[in-house]
Amino acid sequence: MLELRDVQAYYGNIQALKGITLSVQAGEIVTLVGSNGAGKSTTLMTISSVVGVRSGSITFQGRDITKTATDKVVAMGITQVPEGRMIFPALTVLENLRMGGYLRRDKNGLKEDEEKAFTLFPILKERRKQYGGTLSGGEQQMLAIARALMARPKLLLLDEPSLGLAPIIVENIFDVIVQINKEGTTVLLVEQNAQMALQIAHRGYVLETGMVTMSGKASDLLADPKVQAAYLGMD
């Protein structure tokens, strides 16, 4: 479904990605694991075309999207849930959801997907008339994911969905990620909580200083002593 080949990207004069090569097959959950500054978020931002690709290529469903504008990337079926949630604080929960479907014209489908979002996250139904800025961190994360799903993505990019959340909320979020995937959405997940990410993923890539240093089945990475020592807090 998605392939990055030798992708290099910069922030000003600083090289953030130094030749990233990875792939995501339809139906998978693939996770990117690594410390802060490894290039995980930048990888997602280059896929979404928020950060430009200096060299290398990105293909999605066989089409080259390396130089494609962000709104066209979304229209093709890639939606990103950014780190820090980035919901619209002055809009209600319902208005935030509707912003997620702004490219769509099928009113009946949009209504159906609103109800689906409320089934996934029942608390959002209770809060549907509340302003986004008044929600708790966990509720904002739920809203950010639900808003992204309103675009009916084929590929969902998730950037640090557990960041700053209580453990019980994190479990809820990860359960929903698994459910979304089982219902047909492919997921590329960036996550500091490597243990949980590798437990739900099919495959994983380890990034260090803008390069892929390891890859494989998630279960194999979870059992790897180097990964355990570096990212799972195990000696």
Phi and psi restraints in degrees (value plus and minus 20) as a CYANA .aco file:
   2 LEU   PHI    -149.7  -109.7
   2 LEU   PSI     117.2   157.2
   3 GLU   PHI    -161.3  -121.3
   3 GLU   PSI     108.4   148.4
   4 LEU   PHI    -127.9   -87.9
   4 LEU   PSI     109.9   149.9
   5 ARG   PHI    -142.6  -102.6
   5 ARG   PSI      93.1   133.1
   6 ASP   PHI      30.0    70.0
   6 ASP   PSI      26.0    66.0
   7 VAL   PHI     -98.1   -58.1
   7 VAL   PSI     106.5   146.5
   8 GLN   PHI    -137.6   -97.6
   8 GLN   PSI     116.7   156.7
   9 ALA   PHI    -164.0  -124.0
   9 ALA   PSI     131.4   171.4
  10 TYR   PHI    -149.9  -109.9
  10 TYR   PSI     130.3   170.3
  11 TYR   PHI    -129.9   -89.9
  11 TYR   PSI      82.8   122.8
  12 GLY   PHI      43.7    83.7
  12 GLY   PSI    -142.1  -102.1
  13 ASN   PHI    -115.6   -75.6
  13 ASN   PSI     -19.8    20.2
  14 ILE   PHI    -114.5   -74.5
  14 ILE   PSI     103.1   143.1
  15 GLN   PHI    -102.3   -62.3
  15 GLN   PSI      97.8   137.8
  16 ALA   PHI    -113.5   -73.5
  16 ALA   PSI     -56.2   -16.2
  17 LEU   PHI    -140.2  -100.2
  17 LEU   PSI     109.0   149.0
  18 LYS   PHI    -135.9   -95.9
  18 LYS   PSI      26.2    66.2
  19 GLY   PHI      80.6   120.6
  19 GLY   PSI      36.0    76.0
  20 ILE   PHI     -98.7   -58.7
  20 ILE   PSI     107.8   147.8
  21 THR   PHI    -146.3  -106.3
  21 THR   PSI     102.0   142.0
  22 LEU   PHI    -178.9  -138.9
  22 LEU   PSI     145.6   185.6
  23 SER   PHI    -161.8  -121.8
  23 SER   PSI     136.0   176.0
  24 VAL   PHI    -152.5  -112.5
  24 VAL   PSI     104.9   144.9
  25 GLN   PHI    -110.5   -70.5
  25 GLN   PSI     131.0   171.0
  26 ALA   PHI     -76.6   -36.6
  26 ALA   PSI     113.8   153.8
  27 GLY   PHI      71.0   111.0
  27 GLY   PSI     -24.3    15.7
  28 GLU   PHI    -109.5   -69.5
  28 GLU   PSI     139.6   179.6
  29 ILE   PHI    -129.4   -89.4
  29 ILE   PSI      98.3   138.3
  30 VAL   PHI    -136.7   -96.7
  30 VAL   PSI     113.8   153.8
  31 THR   PHI    -136.0   -96.0
  31 THR   PSI     125.1   165.1
  32 LEU   PHI    -125.9   -85.9
  32 LEU   PSI     101.9   141.9
  33 VAL   PHI    -134.6   -94.6
  33 VAL   PSI     121.8   161.8
  34 GLY   PHI     148.0   188.0
  34 GLY   PSI     146.8   186.8
  35 SER   PHI     -97.7   -57.7
  35 SER   PSI     153.9   193.9
  36 ASN   PHI     -78.6   -38.6
  36 ASN   PSI     117.2   157.2
  37 GLY   PHI      63.9   103.9
  37 GLY   PSI     -14.0    26.0
  38 ALA   PHI     -96.4   -56.4
  38 ALA   PSI     -39.6     0.4
  39 GLY   PHI      88.8   128.8
  39 GLY   PSI      -9.4    30.6
  40 LYS   PHI     -84.5   -44.5
  40 LYS   PSI     -73.9   -33.9
  41 SER   PHI     -84.4   -44.4
  41 SER   PSI     -57.7   -17.7
  42 THR   PHI     -82.4   -42.4
  42 THR   PSI     -56.1   -16.1
  43 THR   PHI     -79.3   -39.3
  43 THR   PSI     -66.0   -26.0
  44 LEU   PHI     -83.8   -43.8
  44 LEU   PSI     -60.5   -20.5
  45 MET   PHI     -86.4   -46.4
  45 MET   PSI     -51.6   -11.6
  46 THR   PHI     -93.0   -53.0
  46 THR   PSI     -57.1   -17.1
  47 ILE   PHI     -81.4   -41.4
  47 ILE   PSI     -61.3   -21.3
  48 SER   PHI     -98.5   -58.5
  48 SER   PSI     -24.8    15.2
  49 SER   PHI      48.0    88.0
  49 SER   PSI       2.4    42.4
  50 VAL   PHI     -98.2   -58.2
  50 VAL   PSI     -57.1   -17.1
  51 VAL   PHI    -128.0   -88.0
  51 VAL   PSI     112.2   152.2
  52 GLY   PHI     -94.4   -54.4
  52 GLY   PSI     130.1   170.1
  53 VAL   PHI    -110.3   -70.3
  53 VAL   PSI     103.2   143.2
  54 ARG   PHI     -97.9   -57.9
  54 ARG   PSI     -62.4   -22.4
  55 SER   PHI    -174.1  -134.1
  55 SER   PSI     144.6   184.6
  56 GLY   PHI      75.8   115.8
  56 GLY   PSI    -195.1  -155.1
  57 SER   PHI    -163.7  -123.7
  57 SER   PSI     134.1   174.1
  58 ILE   PHI    -147.2  -107.2
  58 ILE   PSI     106.2   146.2
  59 THR   PHI    -140.3  -100.3
  59 THR   PSI     123.8   163.8
  60 PHE   PHI    -151.0  -111.0
  60 PHE   PSI      99.3   139.3
  61 GLN   PHI      30.7    70.7
  61 GLN   PSI      21.9    61.9
  62 GLY   PHI      63.6   103.6
  62 GLY   PSI     -23.8    16.2
  63 ARG   PHI    -125.5   -85.5
  63 ARG   PSI     117.8   157.8
  64 ASP   PHI     -94.4   -54.4
  64 ASP   PSI      99.3   139.3
  65 ILE   PHI    -137.0   -97.0
  65 ILE   PSI      -2.3    37.7
  66 THR   PHI     -75.5   -35.5
  66 THR   PSI     -60.6   -20.6
  67 LYS   PHI    -131.3   -91.3
  67 LYS   PSI      -2.4    37.6
  68 THR   PHI     -98.5   -58.5
  68 THR   PSI     118.2   158.2
  69 ALA   PHI     -85.0   -45.0
  69 ALA   PSI     131.8   171.8
  70 THR   PHI     -77.2   -37.2
  70 THR   PSI     -63.8   -23.8
  71 ASP   PHI     -84.7   -44.7
  71 ASP   PSI     -51.5   -11.5
  72 LYS   PHI     -93.4   -53.4
  72 LYS   PSI     -54.3   -14.3
  73 VAL   PHI     -82.1   -42.1
  73 VAL   PSI     -63.5   -23.5
  74 VAL   PHI     -82.3   -42.3
  74 VAL   PSI     -64.6   -24.6
  75 ALA   PHI     -82.0   -42.0
  75 ALA   PSI     -49.2    -9.2
  76 MET   PHI     -96.7   -56.7
  76 MET   PSI     -36.6     3.4
  77 GLY   PHI     100.1   140.1
  77 GLY   PSI      -2.0    38.0
  78 ILE   PHI    -132.9   -92.9
  78 ILE   PSI     103.2   143.2
  79 THR   PHI    -147.1  -107.1
  79 THR   PSI     117.9   157.9
  80 GLN   PHI    -132.9   -92.9
  80 GLN   PSI     115.9   155.9
  81 VAL   PHI    -121.3   -81.3
  81 VAL   PSI      85.8   125.8
  82 PRO   PHI     -94.0   -54.0
  82 PRO   PSI     137.8   177.8
  83 GLU   PHI     -80.7   -40.7
  83 GLU   PSI     118.7   158.7
  84 GLY   PHI      64.6   104.6
  84 GLY   PSI     -15.5    24.5
  85 ARG   PHI      54.0    94.0
  85 ARG   PSI     -70.6   -30.6
  86 MET   PHI      35.3    75.3
  86 MET   PSI      18.9    58.9
  87 ILE   PHI     -94.5   -54.5
  87 ILE   PSI     149.8   189.8
  88 PHE   PHI    -110.6   -70.6
  88 PHE   PSI      84.4   124.4
  89 PRO   PHI     -86.1   -46.1
  89 PRO   PSI     -47.5    -7.5
  90 ALA   PHI    -111.5   -71.5
  90 ALA   PSI     -17.2    22.8
  91 LEU   PHI    -126.1   -86.1
  91 LEU   PSI     132.7   172.7
  92 THR   PHI     -91.5   -51.5
  92 THR   PSI     149.6   189.6
  93 VAL   PHI     -76.2   -36.2
  93 VAL   PSI     -67.1   -27.1
  94 LEU   PHI     -83.4   -43.4
  94 LEU   PSI     -60.7   -20.7
  95 GLU   PHI     -86.1   -46.1
  95 GLU   PSI     -58.0   -18.0
  96 ASN   PHI     -80.4   -40.4
  96 ASN   PSI     -65.4   -25.4
  97 LEU   PHI     -79.7   -39.7
  97 LEU   PSI     -64.5   -24.5
  98 ARG   PHI     -86.2   -46.2
  98 ARG   PSI     -50.2   -10.2
  99 MET   PHI     -83.9   -43.9
  99 MET   PSI     -51.8   -11.8
 100 GLY   PHI     -83.8   -43.8
 100 GLY   PSI     -47.7    -7.7
 101 GLY   PHI    -123.5   -83.5
 101 GLY   PSI       5.7    45.7
 102 TYR   PHI     -83.9   -43.9
 102 TYR   PSI     -43.3    -3.3
 103 LEU   PHI    -104.0   -64.0
 103 LEU   PSI     -31.1     8.9
 104 ARG   PHI    -111.1   -71.1
 104 ARG   PSI     131.7   171.7
 105 ARG   PHI    -140.9  -100.9
 105 ARG   PSI     -18.9    21.1
 106 ASP   PHI    -109.6   -69.6
 106 ASP   PSI      73.2   113.2
 107 LYS   PHI     -79.3   -39.3
 107 LYS   PSI     -60.8   -20.8
 108 ASN   PHI     -84.9   -44.9
 108 ASN   PSI     -61.2   -21.2
 109 GLY   PHI     -84.6   -44.6
 109 GLY   PSI     -58.8   -18.8
 110 LEU   PHI     -83.5   -43.5
 110 LEU   PSI     -63.0   -23.0
 111 LYS   PHI     -82.9   -42.9
 111 LYS   PSI     -62.1   -22.1
 112 GLU   PHI     -80.6   -40.6
 112 GLU   PSI     -62.0   -22.0
 113 ASP   PHI     -93.4   -53.4
 113 ASP   PSI     -49.0    -9.0
 114 GLU   PHI     -81.1   -41.1
 114 GLU   PSI     -66.1   -26.1
 115 GLU   PHI     -85.4   -45.4
 115 GLU   PSI     -55.8   -15.8
 116 LYS   PHI     -84.9   -44.9
 116 LYS   PSI     -60.2   -20.2
 117 ALA   PHI     -81.5   -41.5
 117 ALA   PSI     -60.0   -20.0
 118 PHE   PHI     -90.9   -50.9
 118 PHE   PSI     -46.0    -6.0
 119 THR   PHI     -93.6   -53.6
 119 THR   PSI     -60.8   -20.8
 120 LEU   PHI     -84.7   -44.7
 120 LEU   PSI     -62.4   -22.4
 121 PHE   PHI    -148.5  -108.5
 121 PHE   PSI      62.0   102.0
 122 PRO   PHI     -75.7   -35.7
 122 PRO   PSI     -51.1   -11.1
 123 ILE   PHI     -82.1   -42.1
 123 ILE   PSI     -49.9    -9.9
 124 LEU   PHI     -88.1   -48.1
 124 LEU   PSI     -51.1   -11.1
 125 LYS   PHI     -84.8   -44.8
 125 LYS   PSI     -61.9   -21.9
 126 GLU   PHI     -84.0   -44.0
 126 GLU   PSI     -52.1   -12.1
 127 ARG   PHI    -119.2   -79.2
 127 ARG   PSI      -8.2    31.8
 128 ARG   PHI     -79.8   -39.8
 128 ARG   PSI     -44.9    -4.9
 129 LYS   PHI    -118.3   -78.3
 129 LYS   PSI     -20.2    19.8
 130 GLN   PHI    -100.6   -60.6
 130 GLN   PSI     129.6   169.6
 131 TYR   PHI     -91.7   -51.7
 131 TYR   PSI     122.3   162.3
 132 GLY   PHI     -75.2   -35.2
 132 GLY   PSI     -56.2   -16.2
 133 GLY   PHI     -88.2   -48.2
 133 GLY   PSI     -33.9     6.1
 134 THR   PHI    -113.8   -73.8
 134 THR   PSI     -23.6    16.4
 135 LEU   PHI     -99.3   -59.3
 135 LEU   PSI     136.8   176.8
 136 SER   PHI     -90.3   -50.3
 136 SER   PSI     148.8   188.8
 137 GLY   PHI     -78.7   -38.7
 137 GLY   PSI     -63.0   -23.0
 138 GLY   PHI     -84.5   -44.5
 138 GLY   PSI     -61.9   -21.9
 139 GLU   PHI     -86.0   -46.0
 139 GLU   PSI     -57.1   -17.1
 140 GLN   PHI     -84.8   -44.8
 140 GLN   PSI     -57.9   -17.9
 141 GLN   PHI     -85.6   -45.6
 141 GLN   PSI     -62.1   -22.1
 142 MET   PHI     -79.9   -39.9
 142 MET   PSI     -62.7   -22.7
 143 LEU   PHI     -84.6   -44.6
 143 LEU   PSI     -61.1   -21.1
 144 ALA   PHI     -81.7   -41.7
 144 ALA   PSI     -61.4   -21.4
 145 ILE   PHI     -88.6   -48.6
 145 ILE   PSI     -65.7   -25.7
 146 ALA   PHI     -81.3   -41.3
 146 ALA   PSI     -60.8   -20.8
 147 ARG   PHI     -81.3   -41.3
 147 ARG   PSI     -62.8   -22.8
 148 ALA   PHI     -83.4   -43.4
 148 ALA   PSI     -58.1   -18.1
 149 LEU   PHI     -88.3   -48.3
 149 LEU   PSI     -40.8    -0.8
 150 MET   PHI     -84.5   -44.5
 150 MET   PSI     -39.1     0.9
 151 ALA   PHI    -103.5   -63.5
 151 ALA   PSI     -21.0    19.0
 152 ARG   PHI      30.5    70.5
 152 ARG   PSI      38.2    78.2
 153 PRO   PHI     -89.4   -49.4
 153 PRO   PSI     128.6   168.6
 154 LYS   PHI    -103.5   -63.5
 154 LYS   PSI     -53.7   -13.7
 155 LEU   PHI    -148.2  -108.2
 155 LEU   PSI     102.7   142.7
 156 LEU   PHI    -125.6   -85.6
 156 LEU   PSI     103.1   143.1
 157 LEU   PHI    -119.2   -79.2
 157 LEU   PSI     100.2   140.2
 158 LEU   PHI    -135.2   -95.2
 158 LEU   PSI     101.0   141.0
 159 ASP   PHI    -130.7   -90.7
 159 ASP   PSI      85.5   125.5
 160 GLU   PHI      34.1    74.1
 160 GLU   PSI      36.5    76.5
 161 PRO   PHI     -85.3   -45.3
 161 PRO   PSI     -40.0     0.0
 162 SER   PHI    -113.6   -73.6
 162 SER   PSI     -23.6    16.4
 163 LEU   PHI     -77.4   -37.4
 163 LEU   PSI     100.7   140.7
 164 GLY   PHI      54.4    94.4
 164 GLY   PSI      -6.3    33.7
 165 LEU   PHI    -124.7   -84.7
 165 LEU   PSI     132.7   172.7
 166 ALA   PHI     -86.5   -46.5
 166 ALA   PSI     128.0   168.0
 167 PRO   PHI     -72.3   -32.3
 167 PRO   PSI     -59.3   -19.3
 168 ILE   PHI     -87.5   -47.5
 168 ILE   PSI     -54.1   -14.1
 169 ILE   PHI     -91.0   -51.0
 169 ILE   PSI     -59.3   -19.3
 170 VAL   PHI     -79.6   -39.6
 170 VAL   PSI     -64.2   -24.2
 171 GLU   PHI     -79.5   -39.5
 171 GLU   PSI     -62.3   -22.3
 172 ASN   PHI     -81.4   -41.4
 172 ASN   PSI     -67.0   -27.0
 173 ILE   PHI     -80.5   -40.5
 173 ILE   PSI     -64.7   -24.7
 174 PHE   PHI     -88.3   -48.3
 174 PHE   PSI     -55.6   -15.6
 175 ASP   PHI     -80.3   -40.3
 175 ASP   PSI     -60.9   -20.9
 176 VAL   PHI     -87.7   -47.7
 176 VAL   PSI     -59.0   -19.0
 177 ILE   PHI     -78.7   -38.7
 177 ILE   PSI     -64.8   -24.8
 178 VAL   PHI     -82.1   -42.1
 178 VAL   PSI     -63.2   -23.2
 179 GLN   PHI     -83.4   -43.4
 179 GLN   PSI     -65.3   -25.3
 180 ILE   PHI     -77.7   -37.7
 180 ILE   PSI     -63.5   -23.5
 181 ASN   PHI     -85.0   -45.0
 181 ASN   PSI     -63.3   -23.3
 182 LYS   PHI     -82.9   -42.9
 182 LYS   PSI     -48.1    -8.1
 183 GLU   PHI    -105.6   -65.6
 183 GLU   PSI     -17.2    22.8
 184 GLY   PHI      97.7   137.7
 184 GLY   PSI     -20.7    19.3
 185 THR   PHI    -114.7   -74.7
 185 THR   PSI     107.1   147.1
 186 THR   PHI     -97.0   -57.0
 186 THR   PSI     122.9   162.9
 187 VAL   PHI    -148.6  -108.6
 187 VAL   PSI     111.1   151.1
 188 LEU   PHI    -133.5   -93.5
 188 LEU   PSI      95.3   135.3
 189 LEU   PHI    -134.2   -94.2
 189 LEU   PSI     104.3   144.3
 190 VAL   PHI    -123.5   -83.5
 190 VAL   PSI     107.8   147.8
 191 GLU   PHI    -175.6  -135.6
 191 GLU   PSI     108.8   148.8
 192 GLN   PHI     -88.3   -48.3
 192 GLN   PSI     -53.6   -13.6
 193 ASN   PHI     -98.8   -58.8
 193 ASN   PSI      59.7    99.7
 194 ALA   PHI     -80.5   -40.5
 194 ALA   PSI     -56.4   -16.4
 195 GLN   PHI     -78.9   -38.9
 195 GLN   PSI     -72.7   -32.7
 196 MET   PHI     -87.7   -47.7
 196 MET   PSI     -59.9   -19.9
 197 ALA   PHI     -81.0   -41.0
 197 ALA   PSI     -66.3   -26.3
 198 LEU   PHI     -90.2   -50.2
 198 LEU   PSI     -45.2    -5.2
 199 GLN   PHI     -89.9   -49.9
 199 GLN   PSI     -51.0   -11.0
 200 ILE   PHI    -121.0   -81.0
 200 ILE   PSI     -33.6     6.4
 201 ALA   PHI    -103.8   -63.8
 201 ALA   PSI     138.0   178.0
 202 HIS   PHI    -105.4   -65.4
 202 HIS   PSI     -63.6   -23.6
 203 ARG   PHI    -157.8  -117.8
 203 ARG   PSI     145.4   185.4
 204 GLY   PHI    -167.8  -127.8
 204 GLY   PSI     138.4   178.4
 205 TYR   PHI    -147.2  -107.2
 205 TYR   PSI     116.9   156.9
 206 VAL   PHI    -120.3   -80.3
 206 VAL   PSI     104.3   144.3
 207 LEU   PHI    -127.9   -87.9
 207 LEU   PSI     117.5   157.5
 208 GLU   PHI    -158.6  -118.6
 208 GLU   PSI     106.7   146.7
 209 THR   PHI      22.7    62.7
 209 THR   PSI      30.6    70.6
 210 GLY   PHI      58.6    98.6
 210 GLY   PSI      -7.1    32.9
 211 MET   PHI    -154.1  -114.1
 211 MET   PSI     129.6   169.6
 212 VAL   PHI    -100.6   -60.6
 212 VAL   PSI     101.3   141.3
 213 THR   PHI    -127.3   -87.3
 213 THR   PSI     -40.9    -0.9
 214 MET   PHI    -170.0  -130.0
 214 MET   PSI     133.6   173.6
 215 SER   PHI    -176.6  -136.6
 215 SER   PSI     141.1   181.1
 216 GLY   PHI     137.5   177.5
 216 GLY   PSI    -191.0  -151.0
 217 LYS   PHI     -80.1   -40.1
 217 LYS   PSI     122.7   162.7
 218 ALA   PHI     -79.4   -39.4
 218 ALA   PSI     -59.0   -19.0
 219 SER   PHI     -84.3   -44.3
 219 SER   PSI     -55.9   -15.9
 220 ASP   PHI     -89.2   -49.2
 220 ASP   PSI     -61.2   -21.2
 221 LEU   PHI     -85.4   -45.4
 221 LEU   PSI     -58.2   -18.2
 222 LEU   PHI     -82.4   -42.4
 222 LEU   PSI     -52.4   -12.4
 223 ALA   PHI    -112.0   -72.0
 223 ALA   PSI     -25.5    14.5
 224 ASP   PHI     -94.7   -54.7
 224 ASP   PSI     107.1   147.1
 225 PRO   PHI     -78.5   -38.5
 225 PRO   PSI     -56.1   -16.1
 226 LYS   PHI     -85.7   -45.7
 226 LYS   PSI     -63.6   -23.6
 227 VAL   PHI     -86.3   -46.3
 227 VAL   PSI     -61.8   -21.8
 228 GLN   PHI     -80.2   -40.2
 228 GLN   PSI     -63.8   -23.8
 229 ALA   PHI     -90.2   -50.2
 229 ALA   PSI     -60.4   -20.4
 230 ALA   PHI    -102.0   -62.0
 230 ALA   PSI     -56.8   -16.8
 231 TYR   PHI    -146.1  -106.1
 231 TYR   PSI     -32.4     7.6
 232 LEU   PHI    -131.0   -91.0
 232 LEU   PSI     -16.6    23.4
 233 GLY   PHI      46.5    86.5
 233 GLY   PSI       8.4    48.4
 234 MET   PHI    -138.8   -98.8
 234 MET   PSI     116.6   156.6
